[in-house]
Amino acid sequence: MNKKTIFFLFFLNFLVFFFLKIRAEQTLNCAFPLRCHGESCYLGLPNNTECALSVSVGLYQIEGFLGYRTHLPVQLDSLNQFCKQYTGDESAWALSISIHNYCNGCDQYLAYWTGSGWSRIQVCAGTLNVQGITCAIRCGQNLYVDLKVNNSDGPVEIFAKNNILLSWQTKNALSCEAFGDWTGSKNLSGSETIFLGQARQYLFSLKCKDVSNKEIQDTVRVNVKAQKPIVVTKSVVNTY
């Protein structure tokens, strides 16, 4: 066996060992950059995955989801957990991430998954930060949305100048938008109290979409009647 063959086998064994070591540690299999450099990292598909849909999540969407200015840590568990919660799908995982190493002061927060909820600590210059995440979910996940009024599918009939309670649940939805007699983007699940002051018919619709832009909508109807007039009776005064 010549020296070139020995060197090649040694190098091949080293690559196998290095790959297995990375896989065993369950950390990101990427060589991250030095200070103030960016990098992309592809994490790959889980085992036995034949089909997956992906959605890109930027820094501002990450911060909007968590509710404060932050950067997720470079930890596979937290990245996967973020994708599960962001997409509302337990089959989701982090497919790839983009990294940047900020060199500014301690004005950022690092979010990490504790196993039961999100926590945060302040981070300073030199901390690797996630700038974007590509989440993926398995194909064939059914999109589902259920909107109720006063815990009913409706229609509901009430008198004017009363409140109603809208509540909704979704599955495998990425985003939801309200239409009809309410507007705006909505969380993937929640409730909202609405005051109805006029006597007429109200329609409340919730349209949700998944990562492949497939849409589904649910609508409830509320019939509002005018308030019954209040009749005031006065006693008759006998002047005799």
Backbone hydrogen bonds in HBPLUS format (Angstrom, degrees):
<---DONOR---> <-ACCEPTOR-->    atom                        ^
c    i                          cat <-CA-CA->   ^        H-A-AA   ^      H-
h    n   atom  resd res      DA  || num        DHA   H-A  angle D-A-AA Bond
n    s   type  num  typ     dist DA aas  dist angle  dist       angle   num
A0006-ILE N   A0002-ASN O   3.10 MM   4  6.40 162.0  2.14 151.1 156.3     1
A0007-PHE N   A0003-LYS O   2.85 MM   4  6.03 162.8  1.88 150.0 155.0     2
A0008-PHE N   A0004-LYS O   2.91 MM   4  6.07 156.7  1.97 144.8 151.5     3
A0009-LEU N   A0005-THR O   2.94 MM   4  6.19 162.9  1.97 153.2 157.0     4
A0010-PHE N   A0006-ILE O   2.91 MM   4  6.11 159.0  1.96 149.6 155.9     5
A0011-PHE N   A0007-PHE O   2.88 MM   4  6.06 160.1  1.92 149.7 155.1     6
A0012-LEU N   A0008-PHE O   2.87 MM   4  6.07 154.9  1.93 147.9 155.1     7
A0013-ASN N   A0009-LEU O   2.91 MM   4  6.10 161.0  1.95 149.3 153.9     8
A0014-PHE N   A0010-PHE O   2.95 MM   4  6.18 150.0  2.04 143.3 152.0     9
A0015-LEU N   A0011-PHE O   3.01 MM   4  6.32 154.3  2.08 146.7 152.7    10
A0016-VAL N   A0012-LEU O   3.01 MM   4  6.30 159.8  2.05 150.8 156.1    11
A0017-PHE N   A0013-ASN O   2.90 MM   4  6.09 164.3  1.93 149.6 154.1    12
A0018-PHE N   A0014-PHE O   2.86 MM   4  6.03 160.7  1.89 149.1 154.9    13
A0019-PHE N   A0015-LEU O   2.91 MM   4  6.05 160.0  1.95 148.9 154.1    14
A0020-LEU N   A0016-VAL O   2.94 MM   4  6.12 166.9  1.96 153.8 157.3    15
A0021-LYS N   A0017-PHE O   2.89 MM   4  6.01 153.2  1.96 147.4 155.1    16
A0022-ILE N   A0018-PHE O   3.09 MM   4  6.29 158.1  2.14 145.6 150.7    17
A0023-ARG N   A0019-PHE O   2.98 MM   4  6.23 163.3  2.01 151.5 156.2    18
A0024-ALA N   A0020-LEU O   2.86 MM   4  5.98 156.3  1.91 146.8 153.4    19
A0025-GLU N   A0021-LYS O   3.10 MM   4  6.28 148.3  2.20 144.1 151.5    20
A0026-GLN N   A0023-ARG O   3.22 MM   3  5.38 147.9  2.33 101.2 110.5    21
A0030-CYS N   A0028-LEU O   2.81 MM   2  5.53 138.5  1.98 103.9  91.6    22
A0039-GLU N   A0099-ILE O   2.99 MM  60  5.13 149.4  2.09 138.4 140.8    23
A0099-ILE N   A0039-GLU O   2.67 MM  60  5.13 175.6  1.68 168.8 170.3    24
A0041-CYS N   A0097-ILE O   2.83 MM  56  5.33 158.0  1.88 167.9 167.0    25
A0097-ILE N   A0041-CYS O   2.90 MM  56  5.33 155.4  1.97 150.2 158.3    26
A0043-LEU N   A0095-LEU O   2.76 MM  52  5.24 154.4  1.83 143.7 149.8    27
A0139-CYS N   A0051-CYS O   3.20 MM  88  5.44 158.7  2.25 120.5 120.0    28
A0053-LEU N   A0137-ILE O   2.83 MM  84  5.43 160.2  1.87 161.6 166.7    29
A0137-ILE N   A0053-LEU O   2.85 MM  84  5.43 151.3  1.94 151.8 161.5    30
A0055-VAL N   A0135-CYS O   2.80 MM  80  5.36 151.8  1.87 154.3 161.0    31
A0135-CYS N   A0055-VAL O   2.88 MM  80  5.36 150.4  1.97 168.1 159.1    32
A0057-VAL N   A0133-ILE O   2.70 MM  76  5.16 160.7  1.74 163.7 170.3    33
A0133-ILE N   A0057-VAL O   2.88 MM  76  5.16 161.6  1.91 149.3 155.1    34
A0062-ILE N   A0058-GLY O   2.94 MM   4  6.25 151.9  2.02 152.1 160.9    35
A0063-GLU N   A0059-LEU O   2.94 MM   4  6.24 163.2  1.96 154.8 158.5    36
A0064-GLY N   A0060-TYR O   2.88 MM   4  5.97 151.3  1.96 138.1 146.7    37
A0065-PHE N   A0061-GLN O   2.93 MM   4  6.05 149.9  2.03 142.1 149.5    38
A0066-LEU N   A0062-ILE O   3.04 MM   4  6.30 162.1  2.07 151.9 156.2    39
A0067-GLY N   A0063-GLU O   2.74 MM   4  5.71 140.9  1.89 143.3 154.3    40
A0071-HIS N   A0109-TYR O   2.72 MM  38  6.18 141.6  1.86 160.8 173.2    41
A0111-ALA N   A0071-HIS O   3.24 MM  40  6.28 149.3  2.34 123.8 132.4    42
A0079-LEU N   A0075-GLN O   3.09 MM   4  6.32 162.2  2.12 158.3 163.9    43
A0080-ASN N   A0076-LEU O   2.93 MM   4  6.07 166.8  1.95 155.0 158.4    44
A0081-GLN N   A0077-ASP O   2.94 MM   4  6.08 157.3  1.99 145.1 152.0    45
A0082-PHE N   A0078-SER O   2.89 MM   4  6.05 150.5  1.98 143.4 151.2    46
A0083-CYS N   A0079-LEU O   3.10 MM   4  6.41 161.3  2.14 149.4 153.3    47
A0084-LYS N   A0080-ASN O   3.00 MM   4  6.30 155.7  2.06 149.6 156.4    48
A0085-GLN N   A0081-GLN O   3.05 MM   4  6.28 163.2  2.07 150.4 153.9    49
A0086-TYR N   A0082-PHE O   2.76 MM   4  5.86 160.5  1.79 156.6 163.2    50
A0087-THR N   A0083-CYS O   3.05 MM   4  5.93 167.4  2.06 145.0 148.4    51
A0088-GLY N   A0084-LYS O   2.96 MM   4  5.67 126.4  2.26 129.9 143.9    52
A0089-ASP N   A0084-LYS O   3.17 MM   5  5.22 125.3  2.49 138.5 148.3    53
A0092-ALA N   A0089-ASP O   3.14 MM   3  5.64 166.2  2.16 117.1 120.3    54
A0093-TRP N   A0136-ALA O   3.02 MM  43  5.63 143.4  2.16 149.9 160.9    55
A0136-ALA N   A0093-TRP O   2.99 MM  43  5.63 157.4  2.04 159.9 166.5    56
A0095-LEU N   A0134-THR O   2.72 MM  39  5.46 152.9  1.79 159.9 169.5    57
A0096-SER N   A0134-THR O   3.35 MM  38  5.15 152.0  2.44 131.7 136.4    58
A0134-THR N   A0096-SER O   2.85 MM  38  5.15 167.5  1.86 153.6 151.7    59
A0098-SER N   A0132-GLY O   3.00 MM  34  5.25 152.4  2.07 145.6 145.8    60
A0131-GLN N   A0098-SER O   2.80 MM  33  5.47 169.1  1.82 151.6 155.0    61
A0100-HIS N   A0129-ASN O   2.95 MM  29  5.48 156.8  2.01 155.6 162.6    62
A0129-ASN N   A0100-HIS O   2.96 MM  29  5.48 161.9  2.00 147.3 153.2    63
A0126-GLY N   A0102-TYR O   3.06 MM  24  6.15 173.1  2.06 170.1 169.4    64
A0123-VAL N   A0108-GLN O   3.14 MM  15  5.72 166.2  2.16 134.5 137.3    65
A0110-LEU N   A0121-ILE O   2.78 MM  11  5.39 171.1  1.78 165.3 167.1    66
A0121-ILE N   A0110-LEU O   3.07 MM  11  5.39 146.7  2.19 139.4 149.0    67
A0112-TYR N   A0119-SER O   3.09 MM   7  5.61 156.7  2.15 140.9 146.1    68
A0119-SER N   A0112-TYR O   3.06 MM   7  5.61 157.5  2.11 155.9 163.0    69
A0114-THR N   A0117-GLY O   2.94 MM   3  5.59 175.6  1.94 167.1 168.5    70
A0144-TYR N   A0171-LYS O   3.06 MM  27  4.95 154.5  2.13 147.0 147.6    71
A0171-LYS N   A0144-TYR O   2.86 MM  27  4.95 144.5  1.98 141.8 140.2    72
A0146-ASP N   A0169-GLN O   2.86 MM  23  5.36 154.7  1.92 162.4 166.9    73
A0169-GLN N   A0146-ASP O   3.03 MM  23  5.36 148.0  2.14 139.2 148.9    74
A0148-LYS N   A0167-SER O   2.79 MM  19  5.32 164.8  1.82 167.6 171.1    75
A0167-SER N   A0148-LYS O   3.00 MM  19  5.32 159.8  2.04 143.0 148.6    76
A0149-VAL N   A0152-SER O   2.78 MM   3  5.21 160.1  1.82 155.6 155.9    77
A0152-SER N   A0149-VAL O   2.96 MM   3  5.21 140.8  2.12 105.0 116.3    78
A0150-ASN N   A0165-LEU O   2.72 MM  15  4.98 167.1  1.74 148.5 152.9    79
A0156-VAL N   A0221-ARG O   3.04 MM  65  6.53 153.1  2.11 146.9 153.1    80
A0223-ASN N   A0156-VAL O   2.74 MM  67  6.10 161.2  1.77 162.7 168.4    81
A0158-ILE N   A0223-ASN O   2.99 MM  65  6.46 153.6  2.06 155.0 162.9    82
A0225-LYS N   A0158-ILE O   2.82 MM  67  6.22 162.9  1.84 155.6 160.3    83
A0160-ALA N   A0225-LYS O   2.70 MM  65  5.72 140.2  1.85 175.8 170.5    84
A0161-LYS N   A0196-LEU O   2.69 MM  35  5.44 133.5  1.91 137.6 150.5    85
A0196-LEU N   A0162-ASN O   3.00 MM  34  5.73 175.2  2.00 154.2 155.7    86
A0164-ILE N   A0194-ILE O   2.86 MM  30  5.42 151.3  1.94 148.8 157.9    87
A0194-ILE N   A0164-ILE O   2.98 MM  30  5.42 159.9  2.02 149.3 155.9    88
A0166-LEU N   A0192-GLU O   2.87 MM  26  5.21 169.6  1.88 159.6 156.0    89
A0192-GLU N   A0166-LEU O   2.73 MM  26  5.21 148.7  1.82 152.6 160.6    90
A0168-TRP N   A0190-GLY O   3.00 MM  22  5.70 158.1  2.05 158.2 159.9    91
A0190-GLY N   A0168-TRP O   3.19 MM  22  5.70 157.1  2.24 147.3 148.4    92
A0174-LEU N   A0209-LYS O   2.69 MM  35  5.85 174.5  1.69 151.6 153.1    93
A0175-SER N   A0209-LYS O   3.34 MM  34  5.73 155.3  2.41 148.4 152.7    94
A0209-LYS N   A0175-SER O   3.01 MM  34  5.73 153.7  2.08 157.6 164.7    95
A0186-LYS N   A0176-CYS O   2.99 MM  10  5.37 163.7  2.02 130.4 134.1    96
A0177-GLU N   A0207-LYS O   2.79 MM  30  5.33 158.4  1.84 152.5 159.5    97
A0207-LYS N   A0177-GLU O   2.90 MM  30  5.33 168.7  1.91 163.9 161.0    98
A0178-ALA N   A0184-GLY O   2.84 MM   6  5.37 165.8  1.86 148.9 153.8    99
A0179-PHE N   A0205-SER O   2.95 MM  26  5.03 162.0  1.98 139.0 140.5   100
A0205-SER N   A0179-PHE O   3.08 MM  26  5.03 169.6  2.09 144.6 141.3   101
A0181-ASP N   A0203-LEU O   2.84 MM  22  5.80 162.4  1.87 166.6 172.1   102
A0224-VAL N   A0200-ARG O   2.93 MM  24  5.21 161.9  1.96 144.9 149.3   103
A0202-TYR N   A0222-VAL O   2.77 MM  20  5.06 170.0  1.78 156.8 160.3   104
A0222-VAL N   A0202-TYR O   2.88 MM  20  5.06 163.4  1.91 148.2 151.3   105
A0204-PHE N   A0220-VAL O   3.00 MM  16  5.41 170.7  2.01 162.1 164.9   106
A0220-VAL N   A0204-PHE O   2.89 MM  16  5.41 157.5  1.94 151.7 158.2   107
A0206-LEU N   A0218-ASP O   2.90 MM  12  5.51 154.9  1.97 157.2 165.5   108
A0218-ASP N   A0206-LEU O   3.08 MM  12  5.51 153.1  2.15 139.5 146.7   109
A0208-CYS N   A0216-ILE O   2.86 MM   8  5.52 165.7  1.88 168.1 169.7   110
A0216-ILE N   A0208-CYS O   2.89 MM   8  5.52 148.6  1.99 156.8 165.2   111
A0210-ASP N   A0214-LYS O   3.01 MM   4  5.56 142.3  2.15 143.9 155.5   112
A0213-ASN N   A0210-ASP O   2.98 MM   3  5.24 158.4  2.02 119.1 120.4   113
